[in-house]
Amino acid sequence: MTLEQPYSVRVQTRDDGTLFVNDSLGRVFMLTPAGQWNLYAGYSF
């Protein structure tokens, strides 16, 4: 049985409405105002 580890999500916003969200592995995903998800070329903030 695999258990999930709880973690707190951090969210940052940019002036143009872009959201940056981290995952449990420290990766940062970027959601643009156009609705596109991208893996941001950076690490957890």
C-alpha positions in Angstrom: 0.0 0.0 0.0 1.4 3.4 -1.0 0.6 6.4 1.2 0.7 10.0 0.1 2.8 12.5 2.1 0.9 15.7 3.0 2.6 19.0 2.1 1.7 22.6 1.9 1.3 24.2 -1.5 2.9 27.6 -2.1 1.4 29.9 -4.6 2.9 33.1 -6.0 1.3 35.5 -8.6 2.8 37.8 -11.1 1.4 41.2 -12.2 0.1 39.7 -15.5 -2.0 37.1 -13.6 0.3 34.2 -14.0 0.2 31.7 -11.1 3.2 29.7 -9.8 2.5 26.6 -7.8 4.9 24.1 -6.3 4.5 20.4 -5.9 5.8 18.0 -3.3 9.0 17.3 -5.3 10.0 21.0 -5.4 9.0 21.6 -9.0 7.2 24.8 -9.9 4.4 24.8 -12.4 3.2 28.0 -14.1 -0.4 28.6 -15.1 -0.8 31.5 -17.6 -3.9 33.7 -17.9 -4.5 31.8 -21.2 -5.0 28.6 -19.2 -1.8 26.8 -20.2 0.2 24.8 -17.6 3.9 24.7 -18.0 6.8 23.3 -15.9 8.7 26.4 -14.8 12.4 26.3 -15.3 13.1 26.9 -11.6 12.9 25.4 -8.2 10.6 25.8 -5.2 10.4 29.3 -3.9 
